[in-house]
Amino acid sequence: MRVSDILKVKGNTLYTVTPDTALHDAVNTMAEHDIGSLVVMEFGDLVGMLTFREIILTLKKNDGTVGTATIRKVMDDHPITCTPETDVNEVRRIMLEHHVRYLPVMENRTLMGVISFYDVAKAVVEEQSFENRMLKAYIRDWPEEGQSRETR
């Protein structure tokens, strides 16, 4: 399975901000849309990511307020990315190794989407569930879930 497969199921809604957006406004956007990250774009280029991690660190630093900071001051300005052709197992390795929950998906210099740890986990579970059903269908006389061979 590839990242492009996840994006097909997930859809293509993207939330982006500029580096000069007030952090307060970004927090409101994330809360309103129930999202954990915003892609930071400037002049059509990916320049950073803002996730709840950066917001929490800012809250800690500022005694519980985001203050008047802009996203530029707190964003991750070197986000790790993947491509639509990246294998999901590679994405899992990247996310675990680099401790990131969100990956922008780039094709050349074009932002194609963002995938989250949740998106990857959901896709893997669905793929494994499908394979499990196919294997059970292949094996004749396999009992249904919750049913033993004796009760059939």
PEVEN-V842591 format. One record per helix or strand of 2 or more residues. SS is the DSSP state (H for helix, E for strand). FROM is the first residue (numbers start at 1). LEN is the number of residues. If there is no record, write none. Layout:
<<SS:FROM:LEN> <SS:FROM:LEN>>
This chain:
<<H:3:8> <E:16:2> <H:23:11> <E:37:6> <E:45:7> <H:52:10> <H:71:4> <E:81:2> <H:88:11> <E:102:6> <E:110:7> <H:117:22> <H:149:3>>
